Amino acid sequence: MKTTKYFLIGILFLSFSYSQAQVSVNVNIGTPPSWGPVGYNDARYYYLPDLETYYDVSASYYIYLNNGRWVRTRSLPSRYRNYDLYNEYKVVLTDYRGDRPYDNYKVHKVKYGKGYKGKPQKTYGQKPGRGNNKEGKDNGNHGHGNGHGHGNGNGKH
């Protein structure tokens, strides 16, 4: 009888400790870039059709063909330095979970050719540069009228 009692207590103890050993899995995809399309927090890759390039959100890398090999770099190659990532279309690859999105490159290249435009996209941030920062804007007149010659004069001079 004692053995049964200890056996039941042991099972109860094991089941209690097993129920406390829950594993929590948290997948950190990464922070989308400011030019990334809003609404796709769980996507790992974007395909940039005009550049035939992938962007890895989790690692902040661009992936593109260079001399026949796929390379991963933190910035775009110099030939794309004038490319506007804020206004150009990004295809969000929501159905791919691997480490080599370029395995589907031929499909992506045909399906999303250069100039491809899907639904309108909003980006996480504004494009840096002219007109976006209203703080400290200088109108240039420094309090001396509007410069159009229609000031407080008293007739013709």
GUMI-540604 format. One line per 2 residues: their letters; for each residue x, y, z of N, C-alpha, C, O. Coordinates in steps of 0.001 Angstrom, whole numbers, plus 524288, in hexadecimal, padded with zeros to 5 digits. Each point is the difference from the previous one (the first is absolute). Layout:
N
A> X/Y/Z/X/Y/Z/X/Y/Z/X/Y/Z  ...
END
This chain:
157
MK> 8032B/7FB5D/80000/7FCD5/804A3/80000/8035D/804EC/80000/7FEDD/803D9/7FD5A  80567/7FBDD/805C9/80387/8046F/80025/80268/800FD/7FAA1/800A0/8047E/7FE66
TT> 800B0/7F76E/7FEE8/80266/8008E/7FADE/7FC38/80297/7FC30/80197/80353/7FCE9  7F98E/7FB3C/80346/7FC19/80259/7FC8F/7FF67/805C9/80143/7FF94/80346/7FC81
KY> 80063/7FDEC/80889/7FF79/80572/801AF/804A1/8033C/7FDFA/7FF3B/80442/7FDE8  80587/7F9C1/802B3/804A1/802C8/7FE21/80004/8005B/7FA08/801A5/803EC/7FDC2
FL> 7FC86/7F7F8/7FFC2/7FFB2/7FFFB/7FA4D/7FC4B/80448/7FE14/80150/802E1/7FC61  7FA19/7FD8F/80601/7FC32/80401/7FE80/80212/8057E/80125/7FF33/80399/7FCEA
IG> 80370/7FD06/80780/80246/80519/80147/8043B/80163/7FBFF/8006B/8047F/7FE59  802AB/7F7A9/80021/80416/800DC/7FC13/7FDB9/801A1/7FAC4/801FB/80396/7FD7C
IL> 7F9DE/7F9C8/800E1/7FD71/8015D/7FB08/7FDAE/80579/80055/80070/80313/7FC54  7FD1B/7FE1F/8080F/7FDC1/8052E/800C7/8044E/80427/7FFC3/7FF4E/80411/7FD86
FL> 8050B/7FAF2/804FC/80464/803A5/7FFFE/8022D/800BE/7FA7E/80104/80467/7FE5C  7FFB3/7F750/7FECF/8020E/80051/7FAB0/7FC47/802E5/7FC58/801AF/80324/7FCC6
SF> 7F946/7FBC9/803BF/7FC45/802A9/7FC97/7FFCD/805D1/8013C/7FF58/80334/7FC7A  8013A/7FE31/80884/80006/80581/80176/804E1/802B3/7FDD7/7FF9F/8043F/7FDC6
SY> 804E2/7F95B/802DB/804D0/8026F/7FE17/80017/8001F/7FA05/80233/803A5/7FDC3  7FB84/7F88B/7FF9F/7FFB6/8000B/7FA4C/7FC93/8047B/7FE1E/80140/80291/7FC22
SQ> 7FA6C/7FE62/80699/7FC7B/8042F/7FE59/8027D/8055D/800D2/7FE81/803C0/7FD63  80536/7FCAD/80623/802A3/804F8/800EB/80464/800FF/7FC12/801D6/8046A/7FF79
AQ> 7FFD0/7F78E/7FDD2/80461/80082/7FC59/7FE0C/8012D/7FA82/8011C/7FD17/7FC56  7FC04/8071E/8031A/7FE13/80188/7FAE2/80435/80316/7FD2D/802FC/802E9/80266
VS> 7FD35/7FC6F/7F89B/803E2/802AF/7FCD8/7FD47/80450/7FCF7/7FBFF/7FF1B/7FD7D  80632/80588/802C6/7FDE5/80468/7FD19/803AC/8012B/7FB75/804AB/800DF/800C2
VN> 7F92B/7FF24/7FA88/8031F/80117/7FB5E/7FE92/8056C/7FE10/7FB78/8011A/7FED4  8086F/8023E/800DA/7FF2B/8054B/7FE20/80376/800D5/7FB39/804CA/80003/80069
VN> 7F8C6/800AC/7FB1D/802F4/800C6/7FB33/80091/805DB/7FF1C/7FC26/802CC/7FF51  808A2/7FEF9/800B3/8010C/80582/7FF0C/80170/800A6/7FA49/80458/7FEB3/7FE66
IG> 7F809/8034E/7FE8E/800DC/80093/7FA69/803D5/8046F/7FEF0/8030D/7FFAC/7FC4C  7FCDE/8045C/806C6/8035C/80481/7FF1C/7FCB0/804CC/7FF2B/7FB44/7FFA8/7FF3A
TP> 80737/804BE/800EE/7FD3E/804EA/7FF48/7FFD8/8014E/7FA34/80414/80050/7FD79  7F746/80073/8006D/7FFB2/80169/7FA72/802B2/8053F/7FF0B/80003/8035B/80372
PS> 8023B/7FD62/7F800/80278/8050A/7FECE/7FBDB/8043D/7FF7A/7FB6C/7FECC/7FF2A  8061E/8061F/80150/7FC3C/8044A/7FFA4/7FD58/80020/7FAAD/7FBA7/80201/7FF8C
WG> 806DB/7FBE9/7FC70/7FDAF/7FFDC/7FAC6/7FCB5/7FB15/7FF20/7FDC2/7FF4B/7FBCE  801F5/7FD57/80820/7FD0A/7FB25/7FF84/7FA25/800EF/80009/7FE2C/803B2/80279
PV> 7FEDC/7F908/7FAD6/7FA54/800A6/7FFD1/7FD6D/7FE9C/80532/8015E/7FC17/80273  7FAF2/8071B/7FF30/7FD2C/7FF40/804EA/7FC56/7FB53/7FF86/7FDBA/7FF13/7FBDD
GY> 801B8/7FDFC/80864/7FC30/7FBCA/8003A/80233/7FA93/7FF53/7FD09/7FC3A/7FFAC  8080F/80348/8001D/80264/7FAE2/7FF1D/80441/7FEF4/80410/80479/7FEE5/7FE9E
ND> 7FA21/80176/8065D/803D3/7FF72/80434/80271/7FA98/80043/8044D/7FF68/8020F  7F908/7FCA9/7FBE5/80209/7FAAC/8006D/802F2/7FE33/7FB22/801D6/7FB8F/7FFD1
AR> 7FEA2/807CB/7FC48/802C0/7FE7F/7FB34/805E2/8007F/800C1/801DE/803AF/80276  800FD/7F89E/7FB6B/805B3/80028/80076/80299/80269/7FB34/8042B/8025C/80071
YY> 7F96A/7FD12/7FAF9/80284/801D4/7FB34/7FC76/80390/7FCD3/7FB3F/7FF4C/7FFD5  8072E/8048D/7FDA7/7FD87/80318/7FBEA/802F7/7FEC6/7FAF8/804B4/7FF01/8000C
YL> 7F86B/80119/7FBA1/8027D/7FFA4/7FAE2/7FF56/8054D/7FD63/7FBA4/801FF/7FFA6  8089D/80047/7FE87/7FFEF/80515/7FD6C/8005E/7FF0A/7FA20/8044A/7FF4D/7FDEF
PD> 7F735/800AA/7FF52/7FFEA/7FE6E/7FA7F/80381/80341/7FC73/8028A/7FDDC/7FC86  7FDA3/8073F/80448/80323/8034A/7FC85/805D6/7FEF1/80089/80302/8010B/7FC66
LE> 7FE94/7FCE8/8080E/8058B/7FEDC/800ED/80139/7FA33/7FFA0/8048C/7FE71/7FFFF  7F75A/7FE5C/7FFB1/80095/7FA4C/80025/8034E/7FE76/804C1/803BD/7FD00/7FFA1
TY> 7FAB9/8052D/804CB/802E4/7FF7C/804E9/7FC3B/7FE9B/8045C/7FB73/8018E/7FFE9  80674/7FB87/803E5/7FCF7/7FEB7/804AB/8020D/80335/80492/8048B/80193/80019
YD> 7F801/7FF5F/803B2/801A9/8027D/804E1/7FE6A/7FC72/80477/7FB70/7FE8D/80076  8084A/8000C/802D0/7FF13/7FCAE/8048E/7FEF7/8038C/804A9/80396/8027E/80204
VS> 7F77F/7FDBD/7FFB4/7FE71/80377/80444/802AE/7FE75/80513/801BC/80367/802EC  7FEA2/7F790/7FE2F/80224/7FE3E/804FE/805D2/80128/80086/801DF/800F1/80454
AS> 800FF/7FF01/7F765/805AA/800E2/80036/8019C/80556/7FDD6/80495/8016F/80048  7F7B2/80180/7FD92/80114/8051B/7FD97/80410/7FF95/7FBA1/803A8/8031B/7FFB8
YY> 7FBA3/7F908/7FCEB/80385/7FF16/7FB97/7FD0C/80053/7FAD9/7FB72/7FE82/7FF9D  8074A/8037D/7FC72/7FE27/7FF96/7FAA1/8027B/7FB1D/7FDB9/80489/7FED0/80115
IY> 7F87C/7FE5E/7FBC5/801F2/7FB3E/7FD86/7FF45/800B0/7FA21/7FB9D/8009D/7FE21  808B9/7FF49/7FEFA/7FFAA/800D5/7FA60/8044B/7FCFD/7FD32/803E4/7FE62/80250
LN> 7FB3E/800EE/7F89B/803DA/7FD55/7FCBA/80498/8039E/7FEE3/7FF50/80480/7FE74  8055A/7F971/8025D/804BC/802ED/7FED7/803D9/7FC3B/7FD6E/8020E/7FC76/80288
NG> 7FEE3/80459/7F871/80370/7FC7F/7FD01/7FE44/7FA4F/8005E/80338/7FC7D/800A6  7F7AE/802A2/7FEF0/7FDEA/7FAB1/7FFF7/7FF58/7FD77/80551/7FE6E/7FB77/8004F
RW> 802BD/8075E/803EB/7FF6E/7FDD8/80551/7FC75/80380/80336/8001A/804C6/7FF69  7FCCA/7F8E6/803F6/7FCA3/802FA/80381/80342/801E4/8049D/80287/7FCE5/802A8
VR> 7FD64/8082D/7FE43/802F3/8024F/80451/7FC46/802C4/803BA/7FBBE/801A9/7FE7F  805F1/7FECB/8065C/7FD08/802C3/80411/80346/8049C/801D1/8046E/7FF58/801C0
TR> 7F954/80560/7FDD1/802D0/804B1/801A4/7FC52/80399/80300/7FB3B/7FFA2/7FF7D  80702/803D0/8039E/7FCEC/803BB/8031B/7FDD4/80472/7FCB5/7FC32/80283/80189
SL> 8062A/7FE7A/7F9FD/7FE1F/80443/7FCB0/7FF96/7FE1F/7FA5A/8024E/7FC13/7FE74  7FAB3/806DB/7FE97/7FF66/7FEBB/7FA75/8050E/80147/7FD1B/802FF/80358/801BB
PS> 7FDFA/7FA0A/7F9E8/804AD/80151/7FCF8/7FFA6/80598/7FDE6/7FBBC/80229/7FF7F  808B4/8001C/7FF4F/80038/80580/7FE5F/7FCAF/8011B/7FB2C/7FE28/80464/7FF53
RY> 8010F/7F7C6/7FD5C/7FCD4/800F3/7FB4A/7FA53/8014B/80156/7FD2A/8020D/7FCB3  80126/7FCC9/80817/7FAA5/80124/801AD/7FFC7/8046A/803FE/7FC16/80081/802C0
RN> 807F1/802AD/7FDA5/80026/80405/80411/7FBA4/80408/7FF7B/7FE92/80271/803E4  7FF4A/7FE54/7F772/7FBC1/803C4/7FF40/7FA9B/7FD79/80028/7FC17/80297/7FEF0
YD> 803A9/7F885/80258/7FB06/7FD37/8002F/7FCE5/801D1/804C2/8021D/80041/80450  7F8FA/800FC/7FAF5/7FCA4/801FE/8042A/7FCF2/7FB8A/8027B/7FBED/7FE70/7FDFA
LY> 805FC/7FF87/80656/7FD77/7FB9A/8029F/7FAB7/80177/80256/7FCB5/7FC97/800CB  8026F/80860/80050/7FB0C/801AD/80250/7FB89/7FFD6/7FC11/7FBA1/7FE88/8015D
NE> 8056B/802F3/7F9D3/7FBD2/80075/7FC1F/7FF8B/7FB67/7FC49/7FC17/7FF86/7FD3E  807BF/7FD24/802A0/7FFB8/7FB85/7FC81/7FD4D/7FB6A/802AD/7FFEA/7FF9C/804CA
YK> 7FDEC/7FD01/7F813/7FCE3/7FBB0/80215/80366/7FBAE/80250/8040A/7FE92/7FDD2  7FA39/7FF65/806A4/80289/7FB95/80292/7FC29/7FB77/80024/7FB9F/800A0/801E5
VV> 805E9/7FADC/7FC27/7FCC7/7FB4F/8005B/8015F/7FD63/8052E/80484/7FE9E/800EA  7F79C/800B7/80274/800E5/7FD8D/80515/7FF43/7FA22/7FF5B/7FBD1/7FE36/7FE73
LT> 8083D/7FED2/802BE/7FFCB/7FA4D/7FF63/7FDF1/7FD9E/80510/80304/7FE95/80377  7F7DD/80100/7FCE7/7FD8B/7FE04/804CA/7FFDD/7FA11/80035/7FF08/7FDC3/80425
DY> 801E9/7FFAF/7F77F/7FF78/7FA4D/7FFCB/8053B/7FD1F/80012/80023/7FB45/7FF20  80422/80779/801E3/80520/7FD75/7FFFD/8027B/80055/80569/80019/8042D/80261
RG> 801EA/7F765/7FF95/80238/7FFD0/80542/805AF/7FE38/80034/8021A/7FF65/80448  80066/7FFC5/7F76C/8055F/7FE04/7FFFE/80417/8044B/80045/7FED2/8047A/8014B
DR> 805FD/7FA19/7FD7A/80460/803A7/80019/801DE/80190/7FA92/8039B/80323/7FF78  7F9EC/7FAAA/7FC7B/801C2/800FF/7FAA7/7FB65/80185/7FC84/7FE38/7FCD7/7FCD7
PY> 7FFD7/807F6/803B5/7FB7B/80188/7FCD0/80132/7FFD9/7FA2D/7FC76/7FF74/7FCCC  80877/80106/801DB/80196/7FFF7/7FA81/7FF55/7FAB0/7FD73/80096/7FF8D/7FB3F
DN> 7FE32/7FC60/807CE/7FEAD/7FAF8/7FD99/7FB29/80092/7FC8C/7FF37/7FCF1/7FC5F  7FD8A/806FE/804C5/7FB46/80114/7FCEE/800BE/804B0/7FC62/7FC2D/80239/7FE1E
YK> 808A1/7FF43/800EB/80128/804B2/7FCF6/7FD85/7FFF0/7FA95/7FDC2/803E9/7FE54  8029E/7F7C0/7FEF3/7FDCF/7FFC3/7FAB2/7FA20/800FD/80010/7FDF2/802AC/7FC92
VH> 7FF5F/7FB30/8074C/7FA58/800DB/8008A/7FEF1/805BA/8013F/7FC9B/8026E/7FD9D  80650/7FFBC/80625/7FF33/80577/8018B/8012E/803B7/7FB7F/7FD39/803DB/7FF3F
KV> 806D3/7FB08/7FDCC/80188/80364/7FBAA/7FBBF/8003B/7FBD4/7FF04/80423/7FDC1  7FE77/7F76C/80135/7FBD0/7FFDB/7FC16/7FAF7/8025A/80234/7FD75/80331/7FD74
KY> 80128/7FB38/80741/7FB12/801BC/8025D/8000F/805D0/80156/7FC0F/802AF/7FF63  8086E/7FF42/80272/80086/8057A/8019C/8046F/80285/7FCE1/80425/8012D/80223
GK> 7FAF4/7FF9F/7F8E1/80408/80240/7FCA8/8012E/805A5/8015B/7FD4F/80266/8032F  806BD/7FFB3/7FA5F/8016C/80578/800EB/7FB57/80377/7FEBE/7FD56/7FF39/7FC13
GY> 801B7/80497/80744/7FB8B/8037B/7FF5B/7FB02/7FDFA/80275/7FBF3/8028F/7FF9E  80439/7F8E1/802EB/7FB54/7FDB8/80264/7FDD2/803A6/8042C/802E9/8022C/80327
KG> 7F7F4/7FE76/7FCD0/7FD45/80313/803F7/7FB54/7FCDF/801E1/7FCB0/7FE6F/7FCE2  8030C/800AD/8081B/7FB87/7FD61/80254/7FC93/8040C/802A9/7FF85/8046C/7FE2E
KP> 7FE1B/7FA02/80624/7FCC2/803A0/80302/80367/80463/80230/8049D/7FF2B/80112  7F923/80585/7FF9B/8030C/80454/80243/8022D/7FE81/8055E/7FD74/7FD43/80305
QK> 80742/80492/7FE1B/80296/7FEB9/804F0/8014E/804F3/80309/801A1/803F1/7FDC9  7FD9A/7FBBC/8075D/801D2/8041D/80382/804E7/7FDF6/802A0/80061/7FB59/8012B
TY> 8035F/80815/7FFC4/804D8/7FE64/80287/7FFDC/8016A/805C9/7FCE6/80343/801AF  80689/7FA34/80153/8004E/8010C/8059D/801C1/80591/80118/7FE2E/8026A/803BD
GQ> 80545/7FF9D/7F91C/8020F/80541/800DC/7FF85/8034C/7FB24/7FE5B/7FE2D/7FBDE  80324/806CC/804BC/80004/8038F/7FB90/80557/80006/7FD78/803FA/7FF06/80286
KP> 7FC07/80216/7F88C/804E9/8006C/7FD26/80309/804AA/80229/7FDEB/80454/8003D  806F2/7FAD7/80152/80311/80465/801FD/8013B/803DD/7FBA4/80078/7FE8A/7FB71
GR> 80008/80654/80605/80164/803E8/7FC15/7FC5A/80496/8000E/7FD9A/80137/803FD  801FA/8014F/7F7A4/7FD22/804E7/7FF7E/7FA3B/7FF63/80142/7FD6D/7FC55/7FE41
GN> 80099/80765/804DD/7FA6E/8005C/800ED/7FDD6/7FC86/8043A/7FB71/8009A/80167  80792/7FBCC/800B6/7FDEC/7FC87/803FC/800C8/8020B/8057C/7FCEC/7FEBD/80379
NK> 80712/8045B/7FD69/80123/801E4/8053A/7FE48/805A7/80061/80280/80377/7FDCB  7F93F/7FD7C/804FF/7FDEC/80548/80078/80281/802F5/80489/7FF6B/804C3/8005F
EG> 80353/7F886/8030C/80287/80291/80467/8047B/80357/7FE09/802FE/7FE60/7FC9B  7FD72/8064B/8058C/8045E/8035D/7FEAD/7FFCB/8020B/7FA74/803FE/801A5/7FDE1
KD> 7F770/7FE46/7FFBF/7FF99/801E6/7FAA0/800E9/805E0/7FFEF/7FDB5/802D9/80320  8058E/7FEF0/7F969/8016F/8057A/7FF99/7FD89/8022B/7FB0D/80122/7FE2B/7FBB3
NG> 7FB69/805D5/804EA/7FD7F/8022B/7FB5A/80376/80403/7FD4A/7FE96/801F7/7FBD9  805E4/7FF48/80669/803CD/80347/7FD64/7FF44/805D1/800A4/80397/802EE/7FEB2
NH> 7F7F3/7FEF9/8033F/7FF4B/805AB/80040/80193/8024A/80544/800A1/804BF/80075  80001/7F808/80372/801CB/801A5/8052C/7FCE3/804A0/80218/8023D/8037B/80272
GH> 7F8A0/7FC9E/7FCA3/7FC96/80403/8022C/7FFEB/8050E/7FCF9/7FE3B/803F1/8021B  80393/7FC2B/7F918/80048/804D1/7FCF2/7FC28/7FFFE/7FB77/8017A/8015D/7FBA2
GN> 7F9B3/7FD28/80544/7FC10/8002C/7FBE8/80047/7FB5B/7FC5E/8031E/7FC6A/800BB  7F97E/803BF/7FB45/7FFBD/7FB8B/7FC83/80336/800B0/7FB0F/80056/7FC63/7FCD8
GH> 80203/80824/8026A/80382/800B9/7FB95/7FD5A/800AF/7FAC8/80288/7FF68/7FBF5  7F85F/801D6/803FB/7FD3B/800A9/7FB07/7FF02/805C0/7FEB1/7FD49/8011B/7FC31
GH> 804D3/80296/806D6/7FF5C/80587/7FECD/7FAB0/80232/8015A/7FEB1/80444/7FE35  7FE38/7F907/804D9/7FAD6/801F3/80175/7FFEC/8011C/805DB/7FC54/7FE82/802B8
GN> 8079B/80409/7FF25/8008E/800FE/80599/7FCDF/804AB/801CE/7FBC3/80107/7FDF9  8064B/801D3/805D7/7FD37/80455/8027C/80192/80547/7FDC1/80013/803DD/802DE
GN> 80128/7FC6D/7F839/801AB/804EE/7FD9D/7FB81/803D9/7FF7A/7FB76/7FE7E/80081  805C4/80692/7FE78/7FC05/80410/7FF7A/7FFD5/801FB/7FA65/80121/80494/7FF0E
GK> 7FD8A/7F835/7FD57/7FF94/801C0/7FA9F/804D9/7FEC3/7FCDB/80325/7FCAB/80176  7FD6E/80635/7FA00/8045B/7FEF9/7FC78/804E7/802B8/801E9/7FFB5/803F7/802B3
H> 804AD/7F9F6/7FBF1/80508/8024E/80172/802C5/801F3/7FB52/80451/80214/80071
END
